[in-house]
Amino acid sequence: MSMASIAAITPEQIATARATHPGAFGSLGGQVRRWGWLAAAVVYVIVSMWYFDFGRLLDASERVLALLRAFVVWEDMETWQYANIYRGIAQTLAMAFLGTLLGTIGSLVIGFLAARNVMPIRLVRQVIRRFLDILRGIDQLVWGLVFVRAVGLGPLAGVLAIFISDLGTLSKLYSEAIENIDRKQVEGVKATGAGPLAVIRYGYIPQVLPVFISQSLYFWESNTRSATILGIVGAGGIGMILIERFRASLYDQVAFVVLNVLVIIFAIDWLSKRIRLWAIGAKSE
């Protein structure tokens, strides 16, 4: 449109167009609604930062540098009690593996009972789902504290905490995967006259098994990290050794333990990838 055409538009035409297409013209209310949320978010961030005394970072700078130096400068390595360290790491690995395994086995059953296309009774399904909400709503660390008081210090409390926490989360993920399957394969198995267990075995499991394996492997990796934290509250494993070294200001040994845990996480990730590719029938890269 040329400048002459724009100049020829009368105010009456503009008013008519504004009344006919109000969305094409900005309004004060629209601008307030558009920018009001952004302004509110900025104000919220500023108010939230008010609660934090960031000036303390400058005061603690010397302590931070000393702490970082203690992490990277390793001294008296011959006295580090490597046997206890690697025993704690082995306990952590066993704790994470056993807790994940128990959670996976339990979720295989509960996940099917919580799925809409498997459990037609709404009341039973809703009771199971609310039970899973309770398990999932309580943090794994809290479960660790509960089981430490219930069964005492040691890896058993950690295994139970991981098992209960994974049961709530994996069951939900499994049930959602089951509800998203292809119904035609299930109907084909039913058409052969197969019973309920055979339908689950040949109609459901082949479709959801790769998803189940992938999710359980991820939880195994995640629980290896979580088991370290559970040990700090008394659930055994490398976490107890970490907290002891922290209290004794042996930060070089803390760094050594953390590096070992990182190596184990990398190894589990590599192994999980190989198992996942095997489950879906793909070749490893």
Steps between C-alpha positions, in 0.01 A plus 500: 500500500642842398526803723227672297260213566572514873445877505164455328361292789254705699458488882153353449647206309759443774226504766293255297797266456581522871143408592489217247841351585587603857768233529709662226539820704682508828309608809614623836343204676671255266839663554451488877410132486791423269769677698342464844605134532859585409510788747353276773763233429782756523364636828467146637863420415621822664294436814625141516861615478437731796504195730855405400800680636723487194760716671600196704648350183768767501570448870533123448720524190817410690335197660368389161848520346645305791229237462563466126872466565432224753296315236777499239809463721514139616721419795590183696330278243651189654280546809164533323358156589415403144341173610229686696443743213450231237294290739269799541483545122414131459223536760364804316495315168329199655250724677408683179480181293291301747265790576447564128449129430236466773329819384496373141352164595232660716419756229448227241199385701367831632555676167260262326244535779515881470455503121155589369506251215595210729307570822138586405383543862528874561495478882791254511695707249447824691599344835821370346580835342442692822724251680770567241452874551580453868816301425610750239407807703746421780861567407746214489714666765202508736440131436865444586457674835186296568664166429816590692279542806303185413776249417811678627813632333631320195434425133165328567341836577635638173371204298152539649499877440597457134250216457204698639591817310551317169181299549295818501670662202568199276148366546359830373737504201428137420123550516523797262710296256245217517213738428676626185549164330356397162163336571502300176774265619310433823177438310684260270624296796151498653357376170703180536311417820795578730435554872572822692860405591576393142357829372730692733797280407459516123290813448628753752852409611664487152386857441597650835808294589753737333342795683505312831867408458599855404320653799636245747854548374470874543371452853791266573742774398307764694473281809876453505528873561207496742652213698800721569272761660307234690825386655545845649183454710620161624387262228849361446723506197745762385285784636595418858868509404448834325338663802771364729772646276317832485473522876870421531583769236664238279391671181761333282349162586153639431615601152648154445171331596296734280725429201454127553123543512511699176697225329241247614216718369672521161543122495134442589394744228711313244364164610142631500538619143621156388212324675245746359629453145487123546141522622384691192706286264724786384872487433734687732673804359 
